[in-house]
Amino acid sequence: MAFQVRRVVTGHDGNGKAIVVADGPAPVHANPLRPGQRSHEIWKTGAAPIPIGRDEPDPVTGKRQLHPAPLGTMFRISEVPPESDAIRNMTPEQARAAFGASGAEQASTWGRGGRHPLMHRTETVDYAVVLEGEITLILDNGDVKLTAGDVVIQRGTSHAWSNRSGKPVKMLYVLIDGKFDPALAAQFPK
């Protein structure tokens, strides 16, 4: 049986009392250009502070997005398959197409200084937690091997996640919209 994430969403009844408004599997998105990669979209917001009403439409339906809306957040759990030769041999154009499938073609840094076909940069602060397995964080000047329980605070850097372990990895991500300092942004390759 495939891995599923149960998502329980609370809200308020007509008297303002706490209730469960949804209880079931989280929506799952796959990218046909990255076979085996699955993202369980848990929740996302599009404002800060976050408006809290009695109930609201499910914000994670529709097409998968790589990063949150302005002033927003995203919460997802991803399954990362072992890295294939197809990933390692991607051209810059194929890498941009893979990111384009998530609405973020411009995030790809492969062919523009990135060391790995899945290297990308988003204008976000991301909290990434290894839930299960082993994965390698690739940065401009080095790699970091991570195992279950390790946490990465990704601060708008060009990076990639490379599963070299031969087994699937489960990752939890919280992505928060950010803004690059103009002096820092001027240093990024175009």
Secondary structure, DSSP 8 states (H G I E B T S, - for coil): -----EEEEEEE-TTS-EEEEEEEE--EEE-TTSTT-EEEEEEEE-SSS----S----TT-SS--SS--TT-EEEEEEEE----HHHHT--HHHHHHHHHTTT-GGGB-BTTTBSSTT-B--SEEEEEEEEESEEEEEETTEEEEEETT-EEEEES--EEEE--SSS-EEEEEEEEE----HHHHTTS--
